[in-house]
Amino acid sequence: MNDIYKLHQEGKVFTWELIEVTGPKPEPRSSFGCTLATDNSFYLFGGSGDNNLKYNDLWEFNTNAWHCILKGTPFSSEAAESGCPDGSPLQKSGVQIALYKNRHILVFGGIHEVTYEMNDLKTFDLTTKKWHTIDEENKNNSESGSPKNKQLIQQNESTKKNMFTLKNPNLNLDSSI
């Protein structure tokens, strides 16, 4: 599915309207970031598609048509370690975005891949069409998101592959599966 619905409210009555969309559309996805610009337009960034493919593209929806602002960059392991060459955020889902002064789209956090949570903050300038990093020190600073911790987690997970431990201090329960 790649449908858009608009919710109408009249008093206590709510009705949904399927919007007829023209032109190219973003790939179907979930866990994307979205922010309202006007009553009839919004921006969409990133998300997760088929086979957990992550995106870092930026789209605008206005009235009944999508407009691709940035196509995004293909995933690469080099980009995961050093960042995208154009300064854009890595491909990710679960991202939060906001529109600031109708000119800047702020992009925060998200999940690049399992055990790689992001803690970066970037902005896209809609006038200059360029990405900027807000806080360089904040880049990939979450405990589970740093490349070093990611590697340690993966090594640790491989040794515990089929083991699950549940501890509850109130019940003094400890069980392994």
GIMO-V126013 format. One record per residue. N is the residue number from 1. RES is the residue in three letters. PHI is phi in radians with two decimals (999 if undefined). PSI is psi in whole degrees, -180 to 180 (NA if undefined). D_FIRST is the distance of its C-alpha to the first C-alpha in whole Angstrom. Layout:
# GIMO-V126013
n=N res=RES phi=PHI psi=PSI d_first=D_FIRST
n=N res=RES phi=PHI psi=PSI d_first=D_FIRST
This chain:
# GIMO-V126013
n=1 res=MET phi=999 psi=147 d_first=0
n=2 res=ASN phi=-2.58 psi=42 d_first=4
n=3 res=ASP phi=-1.62 psi=156 d_first=6
n=4 res=ILE phi=-2.19 psi=130 d_first=9
n=5 res=TYR phi=-2.04 psi=147 d_first=12
n=6 res=LYS phi=-2.01 psi=133 d_first=15
n=7 res=LEU phi=-1.67 psi=127 d_first=18
n=8 res=HIS phi=-1.89 psi=141 d_first=21
n=9 res=GLN phi=-2.20 psi=127 d_first=24
n=10 res=GLU phi=-2.25 psi=104 d_first=28
n=11 res=GLY phi=1.14 psi=-121 d_first=30
n=12 res=LYS phi=-1.75 psi=11 d_first=29
n=13 res=VAL phi=-1.82 psi=127 d_first=26
n=14 res=PHE phi=-2.02 psi=135 d_first=22
n=15 res=THR phi=-2.37 psi=145 d_first=20
n=16 res=TRP phi=-1.74 psi=141 d_first=16
n=17 res=GLU phi=-2.17 psi=126 d_first=16
n=18 res=LEU phi=-1.35 psi=124 d_first=12
n=19 res=ILE phi=-1.50 psi=129 d_first=13
n=20 res=GLU phi=-1.36 psi=116 d_first=13
n=21 res=VAL phi=-1.80 psi=135 d_first=13
n=22 res=THR phi=-1.92 psi=159 d_first=15
n=23 res=GLY phi=1.35 psi=-171 d_first=16
n=24 res=PRO phi=-1.14 psi=154 d_first=14
n=25 res=LYS phi=-2.27 psi=157 d_first=11
n=26 res=PRO phi=-1.17 psi=158 d_first=11
n=27 res=GLU phi=-1.07 psi=146 d_first=9
n=28 res=PRO phi=-0.99 psi=141 d_first=6
n=29 res=ARG phi=-2.81 psi=168 d_first=9
n=30 res=SER phi=-2.30 psi=174 d_first=10
n=31 res=SER phi=0.96 psi=37 d_first=14
n=32 res=PHE phi=-1.62 psi=166 d_first=14
n=33 res=GLY phi=-1.68 psi=142 d_first=17
n=34 res=CYS phi=-2.54 psi=140 d_first=17
n=35 res=THR phi=-2.47 psi=139 d_first=20
n=36 res=LEU phi=-1.34 psi=137 d_first=21
n=37 res=ALA phi=-1.86 psi=-49 d_first=23
n=38 res=THR phi=-2.46 psi=-175 d_first=24
n=39 res=ASP phi=-1.07 psi=-25 d_first=23
n=40 res=ASN phi=-2.08 psi=10 d_first=21
n=41 res=SER phi=-2.52 psi=151 d_first=20
n=42 res=PHE phi=-2.67 psi=165 d_first=19
n=43 res=TYR phi=-1.95 psi=147 d_first=18
n=44 res=LEU phi=-2.25 psi=134 d_first=16
n=45 res=PHE phi=-2.28 psi=138 d_first=17
n=46 res=GLY phi=1.05 psi=-152 d_first=17
n=47 res=GLY phi=2.06 psi=-176 d_first=14
n=48 res=SER phi=-2.21 psi=131 d_first=14
n=49 res=GLY phi=-1.94 psi=-155 d_first=11
n=50 res=ASP phi=-0.98 psi=145 d_first=12
n=51 res=ASN phi=0.95 psi=31 d_first=15
n=52 res=ASN phi=1.08 psi=24 d_first=16
n=53 res=LEU phi=-1.15 psi=129 d_first=16
n=54 res=LYS phi=-1.72 psi=151 d_first=17
n=55 res=TYR phi=-2.12 psi=156 d_first=17
n=56 res=ASN phi=-2.37 psi=34 d_first=20
n=57 res=ASP phi=-1.52 psi=161 d_first=18
n=58 res=LEU phi=-2.25 psi=126 d_first=19
n=59 res=TRP phi=-2.21 psi=153 d_first=17
n=60 res=GLU phi=-2.09 psi=134 d_first=18
n=61 res=PHE phi=-1.90 psi=127 d_first=16
n=62 res=ASN phi=-2.36 psi=112 d_first=19
n=63 res=THR phi=1.13 psi=-70 d_first=19
n=64 res=ASN phi=-2.58 psi=19 d_first=16
n=65 res=ALA phi=-2.47 psi=145 d_first=16
n=66 res=TRP phi=-1.57 psi=146 d_first=15
n=67 res=HIS phi=-2.30 psi=120 d_first=18
n=68 res=CYS phi=-1.36 psi=118 d_first=19
n=69 res=ILE phi=-1.50 psi=-44 d_first=22
n=70 res=LEU phi=-2.43 psi=131 d_first=22
n=71 res=LYS phi=-1.27 psi=-22 d_first=20
n=72 res=GLY phi=1.56 psi=176 d_first=21
n=73 res=THR phi=-2.07 psi=145 d_first=23
n=74 res=PRO phi=-1.14 psi=151 d_first=23
n=75 res=PHE phi=-1.16 psi=140 d_first=23
n=76 res=SER phi=-2.60 psi=148 d_first=27
n=77 res=SER phi=-1.19 psi=-29 d_first=29
n=78 res=GLU phi=-1.13 psi=-43 d_first=32
n=79 res=ALA phi=-1.12 psi=-34 d_first=30
n=80 res=ALA phi=-1.09 psi=-31 d_first=29
n=81 res=GLU phi=-1.59 psi=-38 d_first=33
n=82 res=SER phi=-1.98 psi=-7 d_first=34
n=83 res=GLY phi=1.67 psi=163 d_first=31
n=84 res=CYS phi=-1.29 psi=142 d_first=29
n=85 res=PRO phi=-1.08 psi=-28 d_first=32
n=86 res=ASP phi=-1.55 psi=5 d_first=31
n=87 res=GLY phi=1.44 psi=2 d_first=31
n=88 res=SER phi=-1.27 psi=160 d_first=27
n=89 res=PRO phi=-1.11 psi=155 d_first=26
n=90 res=LEU phi=-1.12 psi=162 d_first=25
n=91 res=GLN phi=-1.11 psi=131 d_first=21
n=92 res=LYS phi=-2.82 psi=161 d_first=20
n=93 res=SER phi=-2.08 psi=173 d_first=18
n=94 res=GLY phi=1.12 psi=26 d_first=19
n=95 res=VAL phi=-1.53 psi=152 d_first=21
n=96 res=GLN phi=-1.94 psi=135 d_first=22
n=97 res=ILE phi=-2.31 psi=157 d_first=23
n=98 res=ALA phi=-2.60 psi=149 d_first=25
n=99 res=LEU phi=-1.71 psi=130 d_first=26
n=100 res=TYR phi=-2.07 psi=121 d_first=30
n=101 res=LYS phi=0.93 psi=33 d_first=32
n=102 res=ASN phi=0.93 psi=21 d_first=29
n=103 res=ARG phi=-2.29 psi=-33 d_first=30
n=104 res=HIS phi=-2.03 psi=131 d_first=29
n=105 res=ILE phi=-1.77 psi=115 d_first=26
n=106 res=LEU phi=-1.51 psi=134 d_first=27
n=107 res=VAL phi=-2.18 psi=120 d_first=25
n=108 res=PHE phi=-2.21 psi=137 d_first=26
n=109 res=GLY phi=1.09 psi=-153 d_first=26
n=110 res=GLY phi=1.98 psi=-179 d_first=23
n=111 res=ILE phi=-2.14 psi=117 d_first=23
n=112 res=HIS phi=-1.34 psi=-45 d_first=23
n=113 res=GLU phi=-2.78 psi=173 d_first=23
n=114 res=VAL phi=-0.96 psi=134 d_first=24
n=115 res=THR phi=1.15 psi=18 d_first=28
n=116 res=TYR phi=-2.29 psi=72 d_first=28
n=117 res=GLU phi=-1.39 psi=139 d_first=27
n=118 res=MET phi=-1.69 psi=154 d_first=27
n=119 res=ASN phi=-2.39 psi=28 d_first=30
n=120 res=ASP phi=-1.57 psi=158 d_first=30
n=121 res=LEU phi=-2.33 psi=117 d_first=30
n=122 res=LYS phi=-2.25 psi=162 d_first=29
n=123 res=THR phi=-2.31 psi=143 d_first=29
n=124 res=PHE phi=-1.94 psi=124 d_first=28
n=125 res=ASP phi=-1.52 psi=114 d_first=30
n=126 res=LEU phi=-1.19 psi=-20 d_first=28
n=127 res=THR phi=-1.45 psi=-50 d_first=32
n=128 res=THR phi=-1.53 psi=-14 d_first=33
n=129 res=LYS phi=1.08 psi=40 d_first=29
n=130 res=LYS phi=-2.23 psi=148 d_first=31
n=131 res=TRP phi=-1.56 psi=147 d_first=30
n=132 res=HIS phi=-2.41 psi=140 d_first=33
n=133 res=THR phi=-1.51 psi=127 d_first=33
n=134 res=ILE phi=-1.32 psi=-46 d_first=35
n=135 res=ASP phi=-2.42 psi=100 d_first=36
n=136 res=GLU phi=-1.05 psi=-35 d_first=37
n=137 res=GLU phi=-1.17 psi=-21 d_first=39
n=138 res=ASN phi=-1.45 psi=-10 d_first=35
n=139 res=LYS phi=-1.08 psi=121 d_first=34
n=140 res=ASN phi=0.87 psi=45 d_first=32
n=141 res=ASN phi=-1.67 psi=-4 d_first=35
n=142 res=SER phi=-1.22 psi=150 d_first=33
n=143 res=GLU phi=-1.00 psi=-46 d_first=35
n=144 res=SER phi=-1.45 psi=-13 d_first=32
n=145 res=GLY phi=-1.60 psi=-15 d_first=31
n=146 res=SER phi=-1.22 psi=144 d_first=34
n=147 res=PRO phi=-0.97 psi=-38 d_first=34
n=148 res=LYS phi=-1.12 psi=-48 d_first=37
n=149 res=ASN phi=-1.16 psi=-34 d_first=36
n=150 res=LYS phi=-1.02 psi=-45 d_first=33
n=151 res=GLN phi=-1.13 psi=-43 d_first=35
n=152 res=LEU phi=-1.11 psi=-41 d_first=38
n=153 res=ILE phi=-1.10 psi=-44 d_first=35
n=154 res=GLN phi=-1.10 psi=-42 d_first=34
n=155 res=GLN phi=-1.11 psi=-44 d_first=37
n=156 res=ASN phi=-1.15 psi=-40 d_first=38
n=157 res=GLU phi=-1.14 psi=-35 d_first=35
n=158 res=SER phi=-1.16 psi=-28 d_first=36
n=159 res=THR phi=-1.41 psi=-22 d_first=39
n=160 res=LYS phi=-1.87 psi=23 d_first=37
n=161 res=LYS phi=-0.78 psi=-49 d_first=35
n=162 res=ASN phi=-1.95 psi=26 d_first=35
n=163 res=MET phi=-2.10 psi=134 d_first=37
n=164 res=PHE phi=-2.29 psi=129 d_first=36
n=165 res=THR phi=-2.11 psi=131 d_first=38
n=166 res=LEU phi=-2.07 psi=124 d_first=38
n=167 res=LYS phi=-2.11 psi=129 d_first=41
n=168 res=ASN phi=-2.30 psi=110 d_first=42
n=169 res=PRO phi=-1.09 psi=-27 d_first=45
n=170 res=ASN phi=-1.27 psi=-35 d_first=45
n=171 res=LEU phi=-1.76 psi=-8 d_first=45
n=172 res=ASN phi=0.91 psi=46 d_first=46
n=173 res=LEU phi=-1.78 psi=131 d_first=44
n=174 res=ASP phi=-2.48 psi=108 d_first=43
n=175 res=SER phi=-2.28 psi=145 d_first=41
n=176 res=SER phi=-2.07 psi=144 d_first=40
n=177 res=ILE phi=-2.02 psi=NA d_first=38
